[in-house]
């Protein structure tokens, strides 16, 4: 069921995209945003969108999706960058014991 939360996972249609963006590409983009946030190097929303080669609206959609997934994201207008209010990790993939 795309576009809904299922088993704790959010699917790419949550971003409002009507094209064939794959779930893997969405995860990769979230990972890139996460790394930029960790470095406090996102820039303004429009700069973030340019860095990711997406629209500003889409950048907001990704940030909102990350917040929906539990990321404590805030924006610092003085530094012109997003940041995490708490130490945050993003992991994905399969791990074998």
KOLGU-4560 file (N, C-alpha, C; in nm, 3 decimals, padded with zeros to 5 digits):
<recs>
<n_xx: 00.084 n_yy: -00.117 n_zz: 00.000 ca_xx: 00.000 ca_yy: 00.000 ca_zz: 00.000 c_xx: 00.089 c_yy: 00.124 c_zz: 00.000 mol: A seq: 1 type: UNK>
<n_xx: 00.119 n_yy: 00.179 n_zz: -00.114 ca_xx: 00.206 ca_yy: 00.295 ca_zz: -00.122 c_xx: 00.136 c_yy: 00.420 c_zz: -00.072 mol: A seq: 2 type: UNK>
<n_xx: 00.215 n_yy: 00.508 n_zz: -00.014 ca_xx: 00.159 ca_yy: 00.633 ca_zz: 00.035 c_xx: 00.105 c_yy: 00.625 c_zz: 00.175 mol: A seq: 3 type: UNK>
<n_xx: 00.129 n_yy: 00.515 n_zz: 00.243 ca_xx: 00.082 ca_yy: 00.500 ca_zz: 00.380 c_xx: 00.192 c_yy: 00.439 c_zz: 00.464 mol: A seq: 4 type: UNK>
<n_xx: 00.177 n_yy: 00.456 n_zz: 00.596 ca_xx: 00.270 ca_yy: 00.391 ca_zz: 00.686 c_xx: 00.230 c_yy: 00.244 c_zz: 00.695 mol: A seq: 5 type: UNK>
<n_xx: 00.327 n_yy: 00.159 n_zz: 00.680 ca_xx: 00.300 ca_yy: 00.016 ca_zz: 00.686 c_xx: 00.415 c_yy: -00.049 c_zz: 00.760 mol: A seq: 6 type: UNK>
<n_xx: 00.388 n_yy: -00.102 n_zz: 00.879 ca_xx: 00.493 ca_yy: -00.166 ca_zz: 00.956 c_xx: 00.605 c_yy: -00.071 c_zz: 00.995 mol: A seq: 7 type: UNK>
<n_xx: 00.573 n_yy: 00.057 n_zz: 01.018 ca_xx: 00.673 ca_yy: 00.154 ca_zz: 01.058 c_xx: 00.751 c_yy: 00.213 c_zz: 00.942 mol: A seq: 8 type: UNK>
<n_xx: 00.723 n_yy: 00.173 n_zz: 00.819 ca_xx: 00.794 ca_yy: 00.226 ca_zz: 00.703 c_xx: 00.705 c_yy: 00.326 c_zz: 00.630 mol: A seq: 9 type: UNK>
<n_xx: 00.766 n_yy: 00.431 n_zz: 00.579 ca_xx: 00.694 ca_yy: 00.529 ca_zz: 00.501 c_xx: 00.739 c_yy: 00.513 c_zz: 00.357 mol: A seq: 10 type: UNK>
<n_xx: 00.645 n_yy: 00.514 n_zz: 00.266 ca_xx: 00.678 ca_yy: 00.492 ca_zz: 00.126 c_xx: 00.684 c_yy: 00.624 c_zz: 00.051 mol: A seq: 11 type: UNK>
<n_xx: 00.750 n_yy: 00.622 n_zz: -00.065 ca_xx: 00.783 ca_yy: 00.743 ca_zz: -00.138 c_xx: 00.664 c_yy: 00.827 c_zz: -00.178 mol: A seq: 12 type: UNK>
<n_xx: 00.548 n_yy: 00.771 n_zz: -00.193 ca_xx: 00.433 ca_yy: 00.854 ca_zz: -00.232 c_xx: 00.395 c_yy: 00.951 c_zz: -00.121 mol: A seq: 13 type: UNK>
<n_xx: 00.448 n_yy: 00.931 n_zz: 00.001 ca_xx: 00.425 ca_yy: 01.026 ca_zz: 00.108 c_xx: 00.483 c_yy: 01.163 c_zz: 00.071 mol: A seq: 14 type: UNK>
<n_xx: 00.571 n_yy: 01.168 n_zz: -00.026 ca_xx: 00.633 ca_yy: 01.292 ca_zz: -00.067 c_xx: 00.550 c_yy: 01.367 c_zz: -00.170 mol: A seq: 15 type: UNK>
<n_xx: 00.439 n_yy: 01.310 n_zz: -00.211 ca_xx: 00.355 ca_yy: 01.375 ca_zz: -00.309 c_xx: 00.405 c_yy: 01.358 c_zz: -00.451 mol: A seq: 16 type: UNK>
<n_xx: 00.502 n_yy: 01.273 n_zz: -00.471 ca_xx: 00.559 ca_yy: 01.252 ca_zz: -00.604 c_xx: 00.467 c_yy: 01.167 c_zz: -00.689 mol: A seq: 17 type: UNK>
<n_xx: 00.448 n_yy: 01.207 n_zz: -00.813 ca_xx: 00.365 ca_yy: 01.129 ca_zz: -00.904 c_xx: 00.449 c_yy: 01.057 c_zz: -01.009 mol: A seq: 18 type: UNK>
<n_xx: 00.581 n_yy: 01.070 n_zz: -00.998 ca_xx: 00.665 ca_yy: 00.998 ca_zz: -01.093 c_xx: 00.709 c_yy: 00.866 c_zz: -01.032 mol: A seq: 19 type: UNK>
<n_xx: 00.796 n_yy: 00.795 n_zz: -01.101 ca_xx: 00.836 ca_yy: 00.661 ca_zz: -01.058 c_xx: 00.963 c_yy: 00.663 c_zz: -00.975 mol: A seq: 20 type: UNK>
<n_xx: 00.968 n_yy: 00.749 n_zz: -00.875 ca_xx: 01.083 ca_yy: 00.754 ca_zz: -00.786 c_xx: 01.084 c_yy: 00.626 c_zz: -00.704 mol: A seq: 21 type: UNK>
<n_xx: 01.197 n_yy: 00.561 n_zz: -00.699 ca_xx: 01.203 ca_yy: 00.435 ca_zz: -00.625 c_xx: 01.221 c_yy: 00.460 c_zz: -00.476 mol: A seq: 22 type: UNK>
<n_xx: 01.184 n_yy: 00.363 n_zz: -00.399 ca_xx: 01.201 ca_yy: 00.370 ca_zz: -00.254 c_xx: 01.349 c_yy: 00.384 c_zz: -00.221 mol: A seq: 23 type: UNK>
<n_xx: 01.435 n_yy: 00.312 n_zz: -00.292 ca_xx: 01.578 ca_yy: 00.319 ca_zz: -00.267 c_xx: 01.631 c_yy: 00.460 c_zz: -00.291 mol: A seq: 24 type: UNK>
<n_xx: 01.588 n_yy: 00.526 n_zz: -00.395 ca_xx: 01.631 ca_yy: 00.663 ca_zz: -00.422 c_xx: 01.584 c_yy: 00.757 c_zz: -00.313 mol: A seq: 25 type: UNK>
<n_xx: 01.464 n_yy: 00.734 n_zz: -00.261 ca_xx: 01.413 ca_yy: 00.816 ca_zz: -00.151 c_xx: 01.499 c_yy: 00.798 c_zz: -00.027 mol: A seq: 26 type: UNK>
<n_xx: 01.535 n_yy: 00.673 n_zz: 00.004 ca_xx: 01.620 ca_yy: 00.646 ca_zz: 00.119 c_xx: 01.756 c_yy: 00.713 c_zz: 00.101 mol: A seq: 27 type: UNK>
<n_xx: 01.812 n_yy: 00.704 n_zz: -00.019 ca_xx: 01.941 ca_yy: 00.767 ca_zz: -00.045 c_xx: 01.933 c_yy: 00.919 c_zz: -00.028 mol: A seq: 28 type: UNK>
<n_xx: 01.825 n_yy: 00.979 n_zz: -00.073 ca_xx: 01.810 ca_yy: 01.124 ca_zz: -00.059 c_xx: 01.795 c_yy: 01.161 c_zz: 00.089 mol: A seq: 29 type: UNK>
<n_xx: 01.719 n_yy: 01.084 n_zz: 00.164 ca_xx: 01.705 ca_yy: 01.109 ca_zz: 00.307 c_xx: 01.842 c_yy: 01.097 c_zz: 00.374 mol: A seq: 30 type: UNK>
<n_xx: 01.921 n_yy: 00.997 n_zz: 00.335 ca_xx: 02.054 ca_yy: 00.980 ca_zz: 00.391 c_xx: 02.142 c_yy: 01.101 c_zz: 00.360 mol: A seq: 31 type: UNK>
<n_xx: 02.133 n_yy: 01.152 n_zz: 00.239 ca_xx: 02.213 ca_yy: 01.270 ca_zz: 00.202 c_xx: 02.171 c_yy: 01.392 c_zz: 00.284 mol: A seq: 32 type: UNK>
<n_xx: 02.041 n_yy: 01.412 n_zz: 00.299 ca_xx: 01.992 ca_yy: 01.524 ca_zz: 00.381 c_xx: 02.040 c_yy: 01.506 c_zz: 00.524 mol: A seq: 33 type: UNK>
<n_xx: 02.031 n_yy: 01.384 n_zz: 00.576 ca_xx: 02.075 ca_yy: 01.355 ca_zz: 00.712 c_xx: 02.223 c_yy: 01.395 c_zz: 00.730 mol: A seq: 34 type: UNK>
<n_xx: 02.308 n_yy: 01.355 n_zz: 00.635 ca_xx: 02.450 ca_yy: 01.388 ca_zz: 00.646 c_xx: 02.473 c_yy: 01.539 c_zz: 00.641 mol: A seq: 35 type: UNK>
<n_xx: 02.398 n_yy: 01.610 n_zz: 00.556 ca_xx: 02.411 ca_yy: 01.755 ca_zz: 00.551 c_xx: 02.365 c_yy: 01.819 c_zz: 00.682 mol: A seq: 36 type: UNK>
<n_xx: 02.257 n_yy: 01.768 n_zz: 00.740 ca_xx: 02.209 ca_yy: 01.820 ca_zz: 00.868 c_xx: 02.314 c_yy: 01.796 c_zz: 00.977 mol: A seq: 37 type: UNK>
<n_xx: 02.374 n_yy: 01.677 n_zz: 00.980 ca_xx: 02.475 ca_yy: 01.645 ca_zz: 01.080 c_xx: 02.594 c_yy: 01.742 c_zz: 01.072 mol: A seq: 38 type: UNK>
<n_xx: 02.627 n_yy: 01.785 n_zz: 00.950 ca_xx: 02.738 ca_yy: 01.879 ca_zz: 00.930 c_xx: 02.693 c_yy: 02.025 c_zz: 00.945 mol: A seq: 39 type: UNK>
<n_xx: 02.562 n_yy: 02.044 n_zz: 00.967 ca_xx: 02.503 ca_yy: 02.178 ca_zz: 00.971 c_xx: 02.538 c_yy: 02.254 c_zz: 00.844 mol: A seq: 40 type: UNK>
<n_xx: 02.520 n_yy: 02.183 n_zz: 00.731 ca_xx: 02.561 ca_yy: 02.237 ca_zz: 00.602 c_xx: 02.450 c_yy: 02.229 c_zz: 00.498 mol: A seq: 41 type: UNK>
<n_xx: 02.324 n_yy: 02.236 n_zz: 00.543 ca_xx: 02.215 ca_yy: 02.228 ca_zz: 00.447 c_xx: 02.196 c_yy: 02.358 c_zz: 00.372 mol: A seq: 42 type: UNK>
<n_xx: 02.230 n_yy: 02.469 n_zz: 00.437 ca_xx: 02.198 ca_yy: 02.599 ca_zz: 00.380 c_xx: 02.048 c_yy: 02.626 c_zz: 00.399 mol: A seq: 43 type: UNK>
<n_xx: 02.002 n_yy: 02.730 n_zz: 00.336 ca_xx: 01.860 ca_yy: 02.766 ca_zz: 00.343 c_xx: 01.778 c_yy: 02.659 c_zz: 00.269 mol: A seq: 44 type: UNK>
<n_xx: 01.646 n_yy: 02.661 n_zz: 00.285 ca_xx: 01.564 ca_yy: 02.564 ca_zz: 00.211 c_xx: 01.590 c_yy: 02.568 c_zz: 00.060 mol: A seq: 45 type: UNK>
<n_xx: 01.605 n_yy: 02.686 n_zz: 00.003 ca_xx: 01.629 ca_yy: 02.692 ca_zz: -00.141 c_xx: 01.769 c_yy: 02.639 c_zz: -00.176 mol: A seq: 46 type: UNK>
<n_xx: 01.867 n_yy: 02.664 n_zz: -00.090 ca_xx: 02.002 ca_yy: 02.611 ca_zz: -00.113 c_xx: 02.003 c_yy: 02.458 c_zz: -00.101 mol: A seq: 47 type: UNK>
<n_xx: 01.930 n_yy: 02.406 n_zz: -00.004 ca_xx: 01.918 ca_yy: 02.261 ca_zz: 00.012 c_xx: 01.858 c_yy: 02.200 c_zz: -00.114 mol: A seq: 48 type: UNK>
<n_xx: 01.753 n_yy: 02.262 n_zz: -00.164 ca_xx: 01.688 ca_yy: 02.213 ca_zz: -00.286 c_xx: 01.788 c_yy: 02.212 c_zz: -00.402 mol: A seq: 49 type: UNK>
<n_xx: 01.868 n_yy: 02.317 n_zz: -00.415 ca_xx: 01.970 ca_yy: 02.322 ca_zz: -00.523 c_xx: 02.072 c_yy: 02.211 c_zz: -00.505 mol: A seq: 50 type: UNK>
<n_xx: 02.117 n_yy: 02.189 n_zz: -00.382 ca_xx: 02.215 ca_yy: 02.084 ca_zz: -00.356 c_xx: 02.163 c_yy: 01.946 c_zz: -00.396 mol: A seq: 51 type: UNK>
<n_xx: 02.031 n_yy: 01.927 n_zz: -00.379 ca_xx: 01.970 ca_yy: 01.797 ca_zz: -00.408 c_xx: 01.912 c_yy: 01.790 c_zz: -00.548 mol: A seq: 52 type: UNK>
<n_xx: 01.915 n_yy: 01.902 n_zz: -00.620 ca_xx: 01.858 ca_yy: 01.910 ca_zz: -00.754 c_xx: 01.709 c_yy: 01.876 c_zz: -00.756 mol: A seq: 53 type: UNK>
<n_xx: 01.637 n_yy: 01.936 n_zz: -00.659 ca_xx: 01.493 ca_yy: 01.918 ca_zz: -00.648 c_xx: 01.430 c_yy: 02.055 c_zz: -00.623 mol: A seq: 54 type: UNK>
<n_xx: 01.298 n_yy: 02.061 n_zz: -00.625 ca_xx: 01.231 ca_yy: 02.188 ca_zz: -00.596 c_xx: 01.235 c_yy: 02.216 c_zz: -00.446 mol: A seq: 55 type: UNK>
<n_xx: 01.217 n_yy: 02.341 n_zz: -00.411 ca_xx: 01.213 ca_yy: 02.379 ca_zz: -00.270 c_xx: 01.096 c_yy: 02.309 c_zz: -00.200 mol: A seq: 56 type: UNK>
<n_xx: 00.982 n_yy: 02.299 n_zz: -00.268 ca_xx: 00.866 ca_yy: 02.230 ca_zz: -00.211 c_xx: 00.901 c_yy: 02.084 c_zz: -00.179 mol: A seq: 57 type: UNK>
<n_xx: 00.974 n_yy: 02.018 n_zz: -00.270 ca_xx: 01.013 ca_yy: 01.879 ca_zz: -00.249 c_xx: 01.109 c_yy: 01.868 c_zz: -00.131 mol: A seq: 58 type: UNK>
<n_xx: 01.198 n_yy: 01.966 n_zz: -00.116 ca_xx: 01.290 ca_yy: 01.966 ca_zz: -00.001 c_xx: 01.210 c_yy: 01.971 c_zz: 00.129 mol: A seq: 59 type: UNK>
<n_xx: 01.109 n_yy: 02.059 n_zz: 00.134 ca_xx: 01.023 ca_yy: 02.065 ca_zz: 00.252 c_xx: 00.951 c_yy: 01.932 c_zz: 00.274 mol: A seq: 60 type: UNK>
<n_xx: 00.907 n_yy: 01.869 n_zz: 00.166 ca_xx: 00.839 ca_yy: 01.740 ca_zz: 00.179 c_xx: 00.931 c_yy: 01.635 c_zz: 00.240 mol: A seq: 61 type: UNK>
<n_xx: 01.057 n_yy: 01.630 n_zz: 00.196 ca_xx: 01.152 ca_yy: 01.535 ca_zz: 00.253 c_xx: 01.176 c_yy: 01.565 c_zz: 00.401 mol: A seq: 62 type: UNK>
<n_xx: 01.195 n_yy: 01.692 n_zz: 00.435 ca_xx: 01.217 ca_yy: 01.729 ca_zz: 00.574 c_xx: 01.097 c_yy: 01.691 c_zz: 00.660 mol: A seq: 63 type: UNK>
<n_xx: 00.976 n_yy: 01.713 n_zz: 00.608 ca_xx: 00.856 ca_yy: 01.676 ca_zz: 00.684 c_xx: 00.844 c_yy: 01.525 c_zz: 00.698 mol: A seq: 64 type: UNK>
<n_xx: 00.881 n_yy: 01.452 n_zz: 00.596 ca_xx: 00.880 ca_yy: 01.306 ca_zz: 00.605 c_xx: 00.978 c_yy: 01.260 c_zz: 00.713 mol: A seq: 65 type: UNK>
<n_xx: 01.098 n_yy: 01.319 n_zz: 00.713 ca_xx: 01.197 ca_yy: 01.283 ca_zz: 00.814 c_xx: 01.144 c_yy: 01.315 c_zz: 00.955 mol: A seq: 66 type: UNK>
<n_xx: 01.078 n_yy: 01.429 n_zz: 00.970 ca_xx: 01.018 ca_yy: 01.463 ca_zz: 01.100 c_xx: 00.910 c_yy: 01.363 c_zz: 01.137 mol: A seq: 67 type: UNK>
<n_xx: 00.828 n_yy: 01.322 n_zz: 01.041 ca_xx: 00.725 ca_yy: 01.221 ca_zz: 01.067 c_xx: 00.786 c_yy: 01.088 c_zz: 01.111 mol: A seq: 68 type: UNK>
<n_xx: 00.908 n_yy: 01.062 n_zz: 01.065 ca_xx: 00.979 ca_yy: 00.939 ca_zz: 01.101 c_xx: 01.052 c_yy: 00.953 c_zz: 01.235 mol: A seq: 69 type: UNK>
<n_xx: 01.044 n_yy: 01.071 n_zz: 01.297 ca_xx: 01.102 ca_yy: 01.090 ca_zz: 01.430 c_xx: 01.227 c_yy: 01.175 c_zz: 01.436 mol: A seq: 70 type: UNK>
<n_xx: 01.271 n_yy: 01.232 n_zz: 01.324 ca_xx: 01.392 ca_yy: 01.314 ca_zz: 01.325 c_xx: 01.364 c_yy: 01.449 c_zz: 01.391 mol: A seq: 71 type: UNK>
<n_xx: 01.443 n_yy: 01.486 n_zz: 01.494 ca_xx: 01.422 ca_yy: 01.614 ca_zz: 01.564 c_xx: 01.490 c_yy: 01.729 c_zz: 01.490 mol: A seq: 72 type: UNK>
<n_xx: 01.431 n_yy: 01.769 n_zz: 01.379 ca_xx: 01.492 ca_yy: 01.870 ca_zz: 01.290 c_xx: 01.437 c_yy: 02.009 c_zz: 01.322 mol: A seq: 73 type: UNK>
<n_xx: 01.528 n_yy: 02.106 n_zz: 01.331 ca_xx: 01.493 ca_yy: 02.247 ca_zz: 01.348 c_xx: 01.577 c_yy: 02.327 c_zz: 01.248 mol: A seq: 74 type: UNK>
<n_xx: 01.538 n_yy: 02.452 n_zz: 01.229 ca_xx: 01.612 ca_yy: 02.541 ca_zz: 01.138 c_xx: 01.671 c_yy: 02.655 c_zz: 01.219 mol: A seq: 75 type: UNK>
<n_xx: 01.799 n_yy: 02.684 n_zz: 01.197 ca_xx: 01.867 ca_yy: 02.795 ca_zz: 01.261 c_xx: 01.882 c_yy: 02.906 c_zz: 01.158 mol: A seq: 76 type: UNK>
<n_xx: 01.801 n_yy: 03.012 n_zz: 01.173 ca_xx: 01.803 ca_yy: 03.120 ca_zz: 01.073 c_xx: 01.934 c_yy: 03.198 c_zz: 01.078 mol: A seq: 77 type: UNK>
<n_xx: 02.003 n_yy: 03.199 n_zz: 01.191 ca_xx: 02.132 ca_yy: 03.267 ca_zz: 01.200 c_xx: 02.240 c_yy: 03.194 c_zz: 01.120 mol: A seq: 78 type: UNK>
<n_xx: 02.244 n_yy: 03.063 n_zz: 01.131 ca_xx: 02.342 ca_yy: 02.983 ca_zz: 01.058 c_xx: 02.293 c_yy: 02.947 c_zz: 00.918 mol: A seq: 79 type: UNK>
<n_xx: 02.164 n_yy: 02.968 n_zz: 00.897 ca_xx: 02.101 ca_yy: 02.931 ca_zz: 00.770 c_xx: 02.125 c_yy: 02.783 c_zz: 00.739 mol: A seq: 80 type: UNK>
<n_xx: 02.090 n_yy: 02.701 n_zz: 00.837 ca_xx: 02.105 ca_yy: 02.557 ca_zz: 00.820 c_xx: 02.009 c_yy: 02.484 c_zz: 00.914 mol: A seq: 81 type: UNK>
<n_xx: 01.968 n_yy: 02.365 n_zz: 00.870 ca_xx: 01.891 ca_yy: 02.277 ca_zz: 00.957 c_xx: 01.987 c_yy: 02.207 c_zz: 01.051 mol: A seq: 82 type: UNK>
<n_xx: 01.936 n_yy: 02.166 n_zz: 01.167 ca_xx: 02.017 ca_yy: 02.094 ca_zz: 01.263 c_xx: 01.926 c_yy: 01.999 c_zz: 01.342 mol: A seq: 83 type: UNK>
<n_xx: 01.989 n_yy: 01.903 n_zz: 01.408 ca_xx: 01.915 ca_yy: 01.812 ca_zz: 01.496 c_xx: 01.921 c_yy: 01.867 c_zz: 01.637 mol: A seq: 84 type: UNK>
<n_xx: 01.808 n_yy: 01.863 n_zz: 01.706 ca_xx: 01.805 ca_yy: 01.911 ca_zz: 01.844 c_xx: 01.863 c_yy: 01.807 c_zz: 01.941 mol: A seq: 85 type: UNK>
<n_xx: 01.875 n_yy: 01.682 n_zz: 01.897 ca_xx: 01.935 ca_yy: 01.574 ca_zz: 01.975 c_xx: 02.026 c_yy: 01.494 c_zz: 01.882 mol: A seq: 86 type: UNK>
<n_xx: 02.125 n_yy: 01.426 n_zz: 01.941 ca_xx: 02.211 ca_yy: 01.337 ca_zz: 01.863 c_xx: 02.122 c_yy: 01.238 c_zz: 01.788 mol: A seq: 87 type: UNK>
<n_xx: 02.139 n_yy: 01.229 n_zz: 01.658 ca_xx: 02.049 ca_yy: 01.151 ca_zz: 01.575 c_xx: 02.128 c_yy: 01.064 c_zz: 01.478 mol: A seq: 88 type: UNK>
<n_xx: 02.079 n_yy: 00.942 n_zz: 01.457 ca_xx: 02.140 ca_yy: 00.849 ca_zz: 01.363 c_xx: 02.033 c_yy: 00.802 c_zz: 01.265 mol: A seq: 89 type: UNK>
<n_xx: 02.072 n_yy: 00.783 n_zz: 01.142 ca_xx: 01.982 ca_yy: 00.727 ca_zz: 01.041 c_xx: 02.050 c_yy: 00.605 c_zz: 00.983 mol: A seq: 90 type: UNK>
<n_xx: 01.984 n_yy: 00.491 n_zz: 00.994 ca_xx: 02.039 ca_yy: 00.368 ca_zz: 00.938 c_xx: 01.931 c_yy: 00.300 c_zz: 00.855 mol: A seq: 91 type: UNK>
<n_xx: 01.976 n_yy: 00.229 n_zz: 00.757 ca_xx: 01.885 ca_yy: 00.150 ca_zz: 00.676 c_xx: 01.963 c_yy: 00.033 c_zz: 00.621 mol: A seq: 92 type: UNK>
<n_xx: 01.896 n_yy: -00.069 n_zz: 00.580 ca_xx: 01.963 ca_yy: -00.186 ca_zz: 00.526 c_xx: 01.934 c_yy: -00.309 c_zz: 00.611 mol: A seq: 93 type: UNK>
<n_xx: 02.006 n_yy: -00.413 n_zz: 00.580 ca_xx: 01.989 ca_yy: -00.538 ca_zz: 00.652 c_xx: 02.113 c_yy: -00.567 c_zz: 00.732 mol: A seq: 94 type: UNK>
<n_xx: 02.094 n_yy: -00.612 n_zz: 00.855 ca_xx: 02.205 ca_yy: -00.644 ca_zz: 00.943 c_xx: 02.190 c_yy: -00.788 c_zz: 00.989 mol: A seq: 95 type: UNK>
<n_xx: 02.298 n_yy: -00.863 n_zz: 00.978 ca_xx: 02.296 ca_yy: -01.005 ca_zz: 01.013 c_xx: 02.376 c_yy: -01.024 c_zz: 01.140 mol: A seq: 96 type: UNK>
<n_xx: 02.319 n_yy: -01.095 n_zz: 01.236 ca_xx: 02.390 ca_yy: -01.125 ca_zz: 01.361 c_xx: 02.492 c_yy: -01.234 c_zz: 01.340 mol: A seq: 97 type: UNK>
</recs>
